[in-house]
Amino acid sequence: MAEAIGLVANVIAVIQISETVIKVCKFYIESLHDAPSDLRAMLIEVSTLKTILENLQFLLTCGIGVGLSKVLNTYNLFGVDGPIEGCKKTVEKIEGLFPAPTSGSSKVRSAFAALAWPLKESKARKLLTDLVQYKTTISLAITTDSSQDIKEIKKMTTELHTILTESQRNEIYKWLGVTDPSPLHHRAVKQFEPQTGDWMLRSPEWRDWIDGRNRCLWIHGIPGAGKTVLASHLIENIKGLCENRGSRRCAYAYYYCYFGHNQDEAAPFLRWTLNRLCREAETIPACIYKIFKKGEQPSVVDLLNALESVLDEFDTVYLFTDAIDESMPREDLLKILRDLSTDPRFKKIQLLAMSRQYIDIEGTMQNISVPVSMSNPLLDEDIRLFRWAVCQIDALQRLKPESRIIRNALQNLPRTLDETYERIFTAIPHEDRIFLRLALQWIWFQGWLYDDNISIPLLLQAIEHSMPESDPSDMELCYDQEVLREICGCLIMVTESKKFFDTVSFAHYTVKEFLESPRILTSPANVFAIKEKHTSLELMRTTLLEVTQNPEYDTWDPSDELDEFIHFNTFCNIASLNGLEDHGKELAEDANLVDLMFKLLDTSQPHFQKFADILHNREIADQTGYYGDFPFWDITWNSPPSTSGIAPLISLLTWIDGFEDPKPIGGALEVAKKFMRKVDIKALLESVVDVGFLEKEFKEHFQFQFQGSIVEYFACFGYSETHRAFWFLMEHAADFINPSQALLTLLSSHIECVHHDRNGDSEENCPLARILQLGASTNVPGYKVTPLQIAVNCLDLVGVKILLEAGADVNGIGDGKGVDWNEGTSMSIFNRLHGMRPLEIVQGVDWNESTSMSIFKPLHGSRSLESIQAVKIMSPNVVQYFVSEEEWGEEEWEECKEKKIERILVQYGATSNTPATTTESVRMEEG
């Protein structure tokens, strides 16, 4: 009886928390006209959980019989790590996502929910997934017929083959095998040349893997090294091994990842593995059958559980997966490979994985596998022998079918692979040489720019657009896929795709190696040589000319995410920016390319709107924030730039400042330096920047307006936490900058700067410290607001300390006769600070209902900010920060930033009784 009471109490605790979450979900769904779908899903799942727990509570109060006791023990419902405790912790975390409902206006509630929720969506979805798992386990436990013996039930459900007809089993097999890799395997088997892969079979790593002395092998190599063909050879070897053992207790399965699938291969890999093992064992795991009956799709967890079950039928399973680098994305697949290699549940699996040597793959595989590199002398000899044979066969097939001609060719076969390639190129008819050279260059360029294959439609268009500059007479020739295959022969490989489009690549890495090598330069085939710098810059020039000279190109479809892969103009628009990103340093060395990029980024040019539209569409399709938080194509000029060159420079520096990945910054800054040399710097810095743009950090987009100089523009918005663009201007135009004027705008965003430590002390590279070094006045005469007032208002602890240490007036209220900012612009929100002492600002911040900040009033001073950690709350024109305990640490949190700033101000002489001083009076005293 006492045991039952304790269990009931645990269930009731979860029910009570669930009721709170249900109430809060309903509150926010009612508050928002367009509530996030996650909130509705959460309401349904938690409500369902509550019902299940109420039924469990009823069963427990009726007494724990033998059957129910077995169920509780089998499913470990009330264990420390059991589903009841898991539910409790998960629902508590869900509850923590929401601030408590307030009694304020609907505007306050709606605004808070809209701003806070997007930052927690991913966490909410993860919690929701966990909750569904726990709920399913509890539901399964309490619906189990407790009069049955648990072991007997498990035996019956895992042997469904005794119940299912053959037709039903085939339906499940077909449902599991959503992606069939066997065509890829058979194609690879056909490409295999005898004895070329035996080096692996002779290796000690292979023997140890076969005998089970290591659980996982990882074979890695460069593109074209023959990994897939080798995989097919090893699979066929294991196939023979399993057949020779004459027992169903030894089995094998394989899966080929393939970029043409255009999918995350994690689930398809497990489904196909289950398909093969279930067929071999003639059994269907119970969990899979239940999901199949419901018409649902299994999760990765379901598939792993099913795999664990079916492994009971075997002693050893050899499992192969090829080209794991081609899974898009591959994070889940790598986690699965890690689990299969380390989890004791899968100890019967001997795993062999093959891929290119990418950092993320290496990071996973090096800890769980024995690595085998395909870069070794024995293998290189195999590869070159294989390629030599392929090329000879292709050359012989092109000859006339006359015995004399064929006999003569066989007697004069080239001795080496280099000589073979040389003969292939010199045998190309003169009229086809330009086509072949351009085809090979664009295939190479696609790899140089994207490390990927190029689609055949795009390749043919690229050749056509390049042809006029090479030989205008060839424009009338008709080139299609068949002609491409015929001319290029064994130099290229076409990969067919049923879903999208066929792609083409070099047939083998040795083709690319020969084209890039010094050897080709001294051979009769030198016209086909690819010189990296010359070829890359020449084709970048072609892409930039296509964008800037064809503004009305009309094939672009904004709704087609694949447009850039099949239309040359769209490809060029996107490639122009990607080339600047990855190869800016090389591009900056070519004056003609600098001129073209200057034109590319000029908002006044006819092509720019089309360019911006394509990049905007690409950004939406990508959905990763790849292009940064503030893409320059979203900037709208309210009035045309008054100085030539300011628009391209703002576009480039905005892109540099907003990019999260620091890798491309160096090259892009080299281009920016060249831009600076093309303009009158003094006129540039004196020009007025009058622009607007959207802040997209929240679902409710905010329209910002700005008027001021280019230096103030980047000082104010500081798209990156390092203020890259602002630093660039300070370094390259310091003689023309008004540092005092820039100081005011810098302080509106200085709080974002990462160059200070947790105690609020400034570190090196702080832009505020640098602008003061350039001679900025800490009190900035002539303005109605002082720098210190702005820093205090923004709770910029570091800014306050730096200004006071540099001599800022601790009681300054601004110059009564000074200028203020135009209403509606980003800085105008600070006009209201005039006449307020810094101490009054930090002590008396109270956003009443009539101010623009009223929607954030419920957040001010709150310590329960777990749900909005380090959130940047932006009203139309101001930045205000709230920092959580987790960011500052427990000790720092005990004394909030407001109190720290207040203490510092008092230390420097700020008191509420001190007569207010204006900037004007300070200026007179200094005089």
MOCOR-V912874 format. One line per field, one symbol per residue. phi: phi as a letter, one per 30 degrees, with the letter a starting at -180 (. if undefined). psi: psi as a letter, one per 40 degrees, with the letter a starting at -180 (. if undefined). burial: 1 if it has 16 or more other C-alpha atoms within 10 Angstrom, else 0. A space follows every 10 residues. Layout:
phi->???
psi->???
burial->???
//
This chain:
phi->.ddddddddd dddddddddd ddddeddddd dcdbdedddd ddedddddee ddddddeddd ddjcdddddd ddddchecde cddddddedd dddddddcdd eccddddddd dddddddedc eddddddddd dddddddddd ddcddddddd dddeddddcd ddcddddddd ddedddddbc ddeddddddd ddceidcded dcdddddddd didbdbcbcb adeidjdddd eddddddded dddddibddc bbabacdadd dhaddededd ddddeddddd dhbbeedddd ddddiccddd dedddddedd dddbcbbcbc bchddcdbdb eddddddddd cbdedcdddc cbbbadcddd ddddddcbbc dbddcbedde dddddddedd dddddddddd dceddddddd dbdddbdedd deddddddee dcddeddddd dddddddddb hbdcddeddd dddddddedc aedddddccb dddeddddhd dbbccdbddb bdbbbddadd dddddcdddd dccdcddcec cedddddddd ddddddddcb dceccdcedc dcedcbcddd ededdddddd dcbedddddc ddddddddde cddddedddd eddddddddd ddhbiecjdb dddcdcddbe edbdjddddd eddddddcdd ddeddedddd dddddddcbd dddddddccb bbacdcdcdd dcccbbbldd ddedddchec dchedddedd dcbedccddd ddedddddbd dddddacdci cdcdiddddd ddddjdddch ejbdbceddd ddedhdeded ddddddjddd cdcjcdcddb cddjcdcddd eddejcdedd dddcdbdddd cdcddceddd idcccedbdh dcdcdebbcb cbcdddddjd dddecddedd ddddddecjd bdcdedccdd ddddddd
psi->dddddddddd dddddddddd dddddddddd dhdgiidddd dddddddddd dddddddddd deihaddddd ddddefdeid eidddddddd dddddedhih hieaiddddd ddddddddee dddddddddd dddddddddd deehheeihd dddddddefe dediiddddd ddddddgdhh eddddddddd ehhheeeedd deiddddddd eeeidhhhhi iiheefdddd dddddddddd ddddefheeh iiiihhihdd dfiheddddd dddddddddd efihiddddd dddefihiid dddddddddd edeidhhhhi hifeeehhae dddddddddd edhddfeehh hhiiiigidd ddddddeeih ihiegidddd dddddddddd dddddddeii fhdddddddd efiididddd dddddeehid eedddddddd ddddddddde fiiiiddddd dddddddded gddedeihha ddddddddbe eihhhihddc iiiiiididd dddddeiddd deieeeeeih hddddddddd dddddddeeg deheehhdeh eedeeehddd dddddddddd ddfddddeeh dddddddddd eheeideddd dddddddddd ddfefdeidg hdeehhhdii hehheddddd dddddddehd hededddddd ddddddeeih dddddeihhg iiihhedidh ihhiiihaid dddddddgdi eefddddddd defdeehgdd ddddddeeed dehefiadee hiaiehdddd dddeehheeg ieieiidddd dddefgdddd dddddeeihe eheihdeiii ihieidedde deehehiddd dddehhgiee ieedeededh eiegfdefhf hhhhadeihh ihhiddddid ddddgidddd dddddddeeh ieehhihidd dddddd.
burial->0001001101 1101101100 1101100110 1100110110 0110111011 0111011011 0000000101 1100111100 0111111111 1101101110 0000000111 0111111010 1001101101 1111101110 1100010001 0000001111 1000000010 0110011011 1001100110 1110011001 0000110011 0001111111 1001111111 1111100110 0100000011 1111111111 1011111111 1111111101 1111111110 0100000101 0111011111 1011011111 1111111101 0111011101 1100111111 1111111000 1100100111 1101000010 0111011100 1100100000 0000000000 0001001101 1111110000 0011111111 1111110010 0111111111 1111111000 0001000000 0001001111 1111000000 1111111101 1101110001 1000110111 0000111011 1111111100 1000010000 0111111111 1111111111 1111111100 0011011111 1111001101 1111110110 0000001111 1111101000 1011111111 1111111111 0001111111 1101110000 1001111111 1111101100 0101111111 1111111111 1111111111 0010001111 1111111111 1111110001 0100011110 1100011111 1111111111 1111111111 1111000111 1111110001 1000111111 1011111111 1100000000 0010111000 0000101111 1111111111 1111100100 0000011100 1101100001 1000011111 0100000
//
